[in-house]
Every structure is written in structure tokens, then in C-alpha cells.
Amino acid sequence: MKGKGKFLVAAVPLMIILLGAVIYEYGYLRVQTEVAAMKDMTAVKSKTLEKYVTLIADKPRVEEKLKALREAAKAAEGSKLIEGQTPSLAAAALQNTVKSIITARGGTVSSERAEKPENIGKHRMITITIDAIFPDTSALRDTLYVIETQTPSLVVRELDTRIRNFREPRDLTVKLKVSGLTGGR
């Protein structure tokens, strides 16, 4: 029994040490890992919450910016339209615009007429036909360039060009059909 007692005296502390190691490994360290994970998750959620609070605090500023952008977009859309309270006034404004472009480049307008407006969604397309005489092709080219790059947006829908005098081919007789959009009233 003396051999069993010595064995027991040596085995019990060894078992206590092993039991402590198992409890430390599977109990204490696991709890520490879970606590660290919970702290990290809490930190992430706190940062997310701070971002949401900041966004909520910035809501009036963002709404003001959105309102300003909508007004700017509306103004930009309006600047691309021909102004006129009625289609007749818009056609007259379009005729004056094109006539001034032609005469500024040395052309002469011989006749002008407005066509019936067409409905396109919430807008109306105004079309005019102008017969003009240009001194040369460079004046015609410059006129077409200015019409196409004009604000409000204008489009040359038809172009018919002929030489006025075959013996002296200087002047060009041109028939232009120009369209633009106006508000839908």
C-alpha cells in the first residue's frame, strides 16, 4: 500500500495541474475569445450607429442640396427650350433667332413661315421654314454650325441648297427647315 500511496500523492497534484490546464484551455481562453469578439462587434455597431446619427443630422443639408440640384436641372432644361407662352410666340422667337443668325453671317432671308407644332410628350416641337440667300458656302457652313450649337437647342431638319446663277456660281439659294422644343401649352 505504500507504493499506491506514493503514486496517489504524485498523481493527485498532476491531475489537478492537468485539470487546471484543461479548464484554462477550454474554459477561460474560450470565454476570453468570446468577450473579445463581443467587444469588437460592439465597437463596429457603435461606429455604424455614429454614422447613422451623422447622416440623420446632415439630412436637412442634404435635402437643401437636393432641392438646389433639382432647381438647377429644371433651369438647365428650361434653357434648352424656346421661350414663348404660346406656340405662335415660340415660332416667332425661333424665326427671329434663325433670321438674326443668317443675317449676321452675310445671308439674306427672302421668306419665312411657321409650320404646325407637334406634341412630343410634355413639350411641343416648333418648326419653321426659311428661304435664304448666302454669298458663299463658308457663310452657309458657319450658319449651320451656329444653329446646331445654339442654346436653346435647335435642329436643322431639312436643307436644300442650290446655286442661284449657274454662269456665276457665287450666291446660294438655301431652304432650311429648323426645329426646336418649347413648353407644352
ChimeraX attribute file (.defattr): number of C-alpha atoms within 10 A of each C-alpha:
attribute: neighborCount
match mode: 1-to-1
recipient: residues
	/A:1	6
	/A:2	7
	/A:3	8
	/A:4	9
	/A:5	10
	/A:6	10
	/A:7	11
	/A:8	13
	/A:9	11
	/A:10	11
	/A:11	12
	/A:12	11
	/A:13	11
	/A:14	12
	/A:15	12
	/A:16	11
	/A:17	12
	/A:18	12
	/A:19	12
	/A:20	12
	/A:21	13
	/A:22	12
	/A:23	13
	/A:24	13
	/A:25	12
	/A:26	10
	/A:27	12
	/A:28	13
	/A:29	12
	/A:30	13
	/A:31	13
	/A:32	11
	/A:33	11
	/A:34	12
	/A:35	12
	/A:36	12
	/A:37	12
	/A:38	12
	/A:39	12
	/A:40	12
	/A:41	12
	/A:42	12
	/A:43	12
	/A:44	12
	/A:45	12
	/A:46	12
	/A:47	12
	/A:48	12
	/A:49	12
	/A:50	12
	/A:51	12
	/A:52	12
	/A:53	12
	/A:54	11
	/A:55	13
	/A:56	12
	/A:57	11
	/A:58	11
	/A:59	12
	/A:60	11
	/A:61	12
	/A:62	13
	/A:63	11
	/A:64	11
	/A:65	12
	/A:66	12
	/A:67	12
	/A:68	12
	/A:69	12
	/A:70	12
	/A:71	12
	/A:72	12
	/A:73	12
	/A:74	11
	/A:75	11
	/A:76	12
	/A:77	11
	/A:78	15
	/A:79	13
	/A:80	16
	/A:81	20
	/A:82	26
	/A:83	19
	/A:84	16
	/A:85	12
	/A:86	13
	/A:87	23
	/A:88	15
	/A:89	13
	/A:90	25
	/A:91	27
	/A:92	18
	/A:93	15
	/A:94	26
	/A:95	20
	/A:96	13
	/A:97	15
	/A:98	24
	/A:99	18
	/A:100	14
	/A:101	18
	/A:102	24
	/A:103	16
	/A:104	12
	/A:105	17
	/A:106	14
	/A:107	23
	/A:108	17
	/A:109	18
	/A:110	12
	/A:111	11
	/A:112	17
	/A:113	13
	/A:114	20
	/A:115	14
	/A:116	12
	/A:117	19
	/A:118	14
	/A:119	15
	/A:120	12
	/A:121	8
	/A:122	9
	/A:123	14
	/A:124	20
	/A:125	22
	/A:126	24
	/A:127	24
	/A:128	22
	/A:129	20
	/A:130	21
	/A:131	17
	/A:132	21
	/A:133	23
	/A:134	24
	/A:135	17
	/A:136	16
	/A:137	13
	/A:138	11
	/A:139	18
	/A:140	21
	/A:141	12
	/A:142	13
	/A:143	20
	/A:144	19
	/A:145	12
	/A:146	16
	/A:147	20
	/A:148	14
	/A:149	11
	/A:150	15
	/A:151	12
	/A:152	20
	/A:153	15
	/A:154	22
	/A:155	16
	/A:156	17
	/A:157	13
	/A:158	11
	/A:159	13
	/A:160	10
	/A:161	16
	/A:162	13
	/A:163	16
	/A:164	16
	/A:165	11
	/A:166	9
	/A:167	7
	/A:168	8
	/A:169	12
	/A:170	13
	/A:171	17
	/A:172	20
	/A:173	21
	/A:174	21
	/A:175	20
	/A:176	20
	/A:177	20
	/A:178	22
	/A:179	23
	/A:180	22
	/A:181	27
	/A:182	27
	/A:183	19
	/A:184	15
	/A:185	11
